[in-house]
Each structure stands twice: as C-alpha cells, then as structure tokens.
Amino acid sequence: TGGINAAPGEHQVTLSVGSTSETQTLPLAIDPRWSQTEDDLKAQFEAASKAKQLLTDCHNLIGKLRSMRKQLKAIGNRKLSEEIKEKFETESKPILTALTDLENELIQTASESGQDPINYPPMLDDQIAYLYSVVNGLDDRPNAGIYERLEDLKTALKPHQMKMDELTGEIRSINKMLMDNGVGVISEQR
C-alpha cells in the first residue's frame, strides 16, 4: 500500500549514513497547478492516516492470531504426559478452530495467484487496504463517502477485536494449566 502522502508544510528530513545523521527542515508546497487548498490536503493526510492505522490494527490482529495458533500447535506437538496432552488438546482444539475462523473473516487465505481475487471475495483487510489506496491517491479532500466507509470498516473490525480478546482470555486459562505442569506458556505478543 505504500506510505502516506505527506501533507503540505514544514517537515523534518533525516539522512543517515552509517553512524552519521543529519536533519534538516524541508518545506513541502502544493503543486501550483492544483486548485486544492492546504486544508484539503491535510484532510486527505488525516483520513489516509486513519485508514492506514485501521489496516495496521487489522494486520496486527492477524499476526497475533497466527502467532497464537502456531504456538498452540507447537505445544500440541511436544512430548507431554498423556493426562496433560489430553487436557491440552481438549482445551486448545476449539480455540484453534476459532482462530482459523477469525483469520478467514479478516483475510482471504484462499487467494494464491493473480487470478484468485476473481474467484474469492476480498475480506476485511483487502477492503481497508483498498480504501487506504483510494484516499492516499486522491490529492484532494476526501468526500463524505470515504469518511462513512472508514467508519463502516472500523465498526466491522471491532467484533473481530473483541473475539480475539475473548480467545486471548481462553488462552490465559490454558497458560495457567501449562504453567502448573511446567510446560511453558503461549505468548500473547506477536
């Protein structure tokens, strides 16, 4: 998706080579051929920043659930006593399923080639990325539809974040059982 187009104004630019750094102020002006105002481009920057943050939040959520699923699978592959293994599998199986279901709601995992988007619908991360690319490519003040869509996507992400919080709580319960048996824990960090 690339970086956010900078808004007009004074910006700090740092050049680093090896251990040497130099910082200077760089004025960024509007293309004189444009009719857009500085406020229009600042509004674009702010909307693009919000869309980029929403995309980052979505991808962080995907990264976290993938990390937890990988850790759950790794512990399941360890040599554990029969009692601990059975209890772990009983508690982790529904969480593994829920993590995979959550991932499939956030990102299109079936898309593997350039033609696959024709066959598989875009999921939430694609929709956020598309909105970001539209806003960032505008070079103008975003319209009401963009702000409305941004709010729609924020609202759409919220239940997924809540579901991840719920699953994290369930993993904490598994962690207690693992710690009590000296197995180790599943990190909540990505």
C-alpha positions, 0 to 999 in steps of 0.5 A, spaced: 500 500 500 505 504 500 506 510 505 502 516 506 502 522 502 505 527 506 501 533 507 503 540 505 508 544 510 514 544 514 517 537 515 523 534 518 528 530 513 533 525 516 539 522 512 543 517 515 549 514 513 552 509 517 553 512 524 552 519 521 545 523 521 543 529 519 536 533 519 534 538 516 527 542 515 524 541 508 518 545 506 513 541 502 508 546 497 502 544 493 503 543 486 501 550 483 497 547 478 492 544 483 486 548 485 486 544 492 487 548 498 492 546 504 486 544 508 484 539 503 490 536 503 491 535 510 484 532 510 486 527 505 493 526 510 488 525 516 483 520 513 489 516 509 492 516 516 486 513 519 485 508 514 492 506 514 492 505 522 485 501 521 489 496 516 495 496 521 490 494 527 487 489 522 494 486 520 496 486 527 490 482 529 492 477 524 499 476 526 497 475 533 492 470 531 497 466 527 502 467 532 497 464 537 495 458 533 502 456 531 504 456 538 498 452 540 500 447 535 507 447 537 505 445 544 500 440 541 506 437 538 511 436 544 512 430 548 507 431 554 504 426 559 498 423 556 493 426 562 496 433 560 496 432 552 489 430 553 487 436 557 491 440 552 488 438 546 481 438 549 482 445 551 486 448 545 482 444 539 476 449 539 480 455 540 484 453 534 478 452 530 476 459 532 482 462 530 482 459 523 475 462 523 477 469 525 483 469 520 478 467 514 473 473 516 479 478 516 483 475 510 482 471 504 487 465 505 484 462 499 487 467 494 494 464 491 495 467 484 493 473 480 487 470 478 484 468 485 481 475 487 476 473 481 474 467 484 474 469 492 471 475 495 476 480 498 475 480 506 476 485 511 483 487 510 483 487 502 477 492 503 481 497 508 487 496 504 483 498 498 480 504 501 487 506 504 489 506 496 483 510 494 484 516 499 492 516 499 491 517 491 486 522 491 490 529 492 484 532 494 479 532 500 476 526 501 468 526 500 463 524 505 463 517 502 470 515 504 469 518 511 462 513 512 466 507 509 472 508 514 467 508 519 463 502 516 470 498 516 472 500 523 465 498 526 466 491 522 473 490 525 471 491 532 467 484 533 473 481 530 477 485 536 473 483 541 473 475 539 480 475 539 480 478 546 475 473 548 480 467 545 486 471 548 482 470 555 481 462 553 488 462 552 490 465 559 486 459 562 490 454 558 497 458 560 495 457 567 494 449 566 501 449 562 504 453 567 502 448 573 505 442 569 511 446 567 510 446 560 511 453 558 506 458 556 503 461 549 505 468 548 500 473 547 505 478 543 506 477 536 
